[in-house]
Amino acid sequence: MGHQDSALPQRQRQGHRREHQQRRQQKNSRRYYTLIIIAILSIIFLCYTRSSSHQPSPSVSPTSPPVNMASTLTTPTLIFPFPKSHLPKPHGGHSAPLIIIIGDVHGQSTALDALLSATSYSKDRGDVVIFAGDMVNKGPDSPGVVSRAMEMGAWGVRGNNEDRVLSAWARYLSSSPGSKTRAEKEAAEVGVEGKGEIKDTPKEDKSEEGTGETEIDEAKAKAKAEKEKRSKAADLATATSLTAAQISWLANLPVILHLGHISPYYGDVLVAHAGLVPNVPLEEQDAWAVMNMRTLVPYSHSSPNQPLKPLEGRDGRPWSEAWDELQREKRGNKTTIVYGHDAMMGLTIRRYTFGLDSNCARGFSLSALVFEPTSPSTSFSSTPPSADGRALDISEEEKRKAAEYGIVHKVVSVPCGSGDSEKEGKKDKKKDKAKNEEEK
């Protein structure tokens, strides 16, 4: 009996030790699994932050969302390199992909579809579409044009109209809280239908009888202010008609798209909406000038080697003429510029510049430059521009050279005669005819 009594505490002590060991093992196991979970979460966090730090910038692709919308709206990427894999293959034949660069569409979605059909655009073939800016404003369907571009996976550059629309949206976002109703009301007050399309513009009173210089100056200032107000209202109306994804897509467009070396005939090819200043490196080009310039003038007290000053107006020499002359005189690799913007000059084809704005906004035509590979057996290809364009100083010998290198170009145009644009175009033609008859 005494032996059993002495054995009981010993068994109890052994049981306590086992329970203690089990609890310690369980505690260690929980600690072990906790450390494993922490380690896994740490690895996931590090991988996420590393991938985030290598996310593409807003300008990497027109289809990628912007990282910082506020800054992207008003501060575009200046230059972006086009993937070499997208360039046309020399002597690739009719089944090889095309590059189709389209001029100023200005919200004319019907004309855009017609032009794509006329160029034989094929997404299945891998054709690449590039917009030379000013896809939006002035026409009836800016959202439709941007939507079509996004569906195609198109590329493009920011034009002055995209820049104005994005700036208007940035101002709207930073203003006092409100809704789009306020913007629509402001647009309606100046005759805008909510898509950036100006209607029923009041006629300017040009009568100066019985007024002094002060009154005339005040009238001009008032007319200028009214025009600016209407322009800003149209820009904001266009912005509010676009979806968030469409705004993001436009904000991602660079100012200059560097296509690269297409062939020895064309050299380096760049797309810029308005133009480039000769003798200024690409990275030093002024974004505003690239989106708005038309002519060049010397700076005051300039030296012969100083770059020319870009102007939005027409007081100087056309920049494309100066650029073409410089490239012809240049030794080594040449640079070809494809641009839009200058509707008054219209479709203008030079050796090293291709001007594609054929005034679709006023019901004339929409144009595209198509780079296409030749077949291996091709020895010559004549690719004149359409009848409403101007081909300057391009010889038959130069056309033969282009074909020999396996890549040629053609210009395709379609009419934009639809809706209000057709009416505006007819009005302009009637005005020109009346003016010519008066002069006679």
Residue, then its C-alpha position, 0 to 999 in steps of 0.5 A: m500500500g505504501h509503495q503504491d502511495s509513493a508511486l502515485p506522485q511520481r506518475q503525476r509528476q511524469g504526467h505533468r512533464r508530458e503535458h508541459q512538453q506537449r504545451r511547449q511543442q504546441k507553442n513552438s509549432r505555433r511560433y514556427y508556423t507564425l514565422i513561416i507565414i510572416a516570411i511568406l507575406s514578406i516575400i509577397f510584399l517585396c515582390y509586389t513593391r519590386s514589380s511596382s517600382h518597375q511599372p511602365s511610366p504613363s507613356v510606355s504604351p498608349t493603352s497603359p493607364p497613367v501612373n499619375m493622372a494629374s501630372t500626365l494631363t498637363t505634362p506629356t512625355l516628350i519622346f517615346p521609341f516605337p517598338k522595332s518589331h512593329l516596323p514593316k519588313p523590307h520586301g515582305g510582300h503583300s501579306a506583311p503588316l503595314i504602318i498607317i499614319i493618319g492625319d487630323v481626324h477631329g472627331q469624324s468617326t465616319a471618315l475614319d472608318a472609310l479611310l481605314s477601309a480605303t487603306s485595306y487596314s487589317k488587324d489580323r495581318g498585324d497592321v499598325v495605325i498611328f494617329a498624328g494628333d488632333m483626333v478630337n474636337k471640332g467634329p461630332d464624335s470625338p469619343g467614337v474616334v478615341s474608342r476606335a483607336m483604342e480598339m485597334g491598339a493604335w499608337g499616336v502623338r498628342g496634338n494641340n487639341e488633345d493638349r487643350v482638352l486634357s488641360a481643360w479636364a485638369r482645370y475642371l478636376s482642380s476646381s471647386p467641387g461640382s458635377k458635369t452638369r455645370a460644365e454642360k451648362e457652361a458649354a450650352e451657353v456658348g452653343v456647344e452640344g457637349k461634344g466640342e462641336i461649335k454651332d451657330t457662331p455669332k458673326e463678327d461685326k466688322s463695321e467701324e463707321g462712327t467708332g474711334e480707335t479705342e472703341i475698335d480695340e475694345a471690340k477686338a479685345k471683346a471678340k477675342a475674349e469671347k472666342e477664347k471662352r467658346s474655345k475653352a467651353a468646347d474643350l471642356a465639353t469634349a473632355t466631359s464626353l470622354t470616358a475615364a479610360q479614353i482620357s487616360w489613353l489620350a494622356n499617355l500619348p507622347v509628343i514625339l513618336h520615334l519610329g526609327h529607321i524604316s529604310p535607307y531611303y526614309g532614314d529615321v522616321l518621326v511622328a510629331h503633330a505640328g513639326l520640329v525645329p531644325n538643328v535642335p536635338l530631339e530631347e531639347q525640342d519644346a513640347w508646345a512648339v512641337m504641338n503648335m508651330r507652323t513657321l520659323v523666323p530668326y531670333s532677334h540678333s541671332s547668329p547664323n548657327q542659332p536655331l530658328k524661332p518657331l511660330e504658331g502663325r504664318d509670318g515666317r517660313p514653313w518649317s517643313e520647307a526648312w527641314d526638307e532643305l536641311q535634310r537634302e544638304k545633310r550628309g549621312n543619315k536623314t530624318t523624315i517627319v510625318y505631321g498634321h496640324d496645318a489644314m490651310m497648307g493641306l496635304t503637302i508631300r516633300r522628300y523628307t516631310f509628309g503633311l497629312d492635315s487635309n482639313c477633314a474638320r471643314g468637310f474636305s478630306l482625311s488622309a493617311l500615309v501608308f508604309e508598305p513592304t514590296s514583294p521581292s520581285t518588285s523593281f519600281s513603284s510609283t506612289p503619287p499622292s491623291a489629287d488634292g495634295r501637292a508632291l514637291d520635288i520627288s523624282e522618279e529616280e527617288k521612287r525607284k530607290a525607295a522600292e529597291y530598299g523594300i519599303v514604299h509609301k502611298v498617300v490615301s485620302v477619303p472625303c469628309g463630307s458629312g453633317d455639319s463639317e460638309k456644311e462648313g466646307k461648302k460655306d468656306k468654298k462659297k466664301d472663297k468663290a465670292k471673294n475671287e469674284e469680288e477681286k475680279 
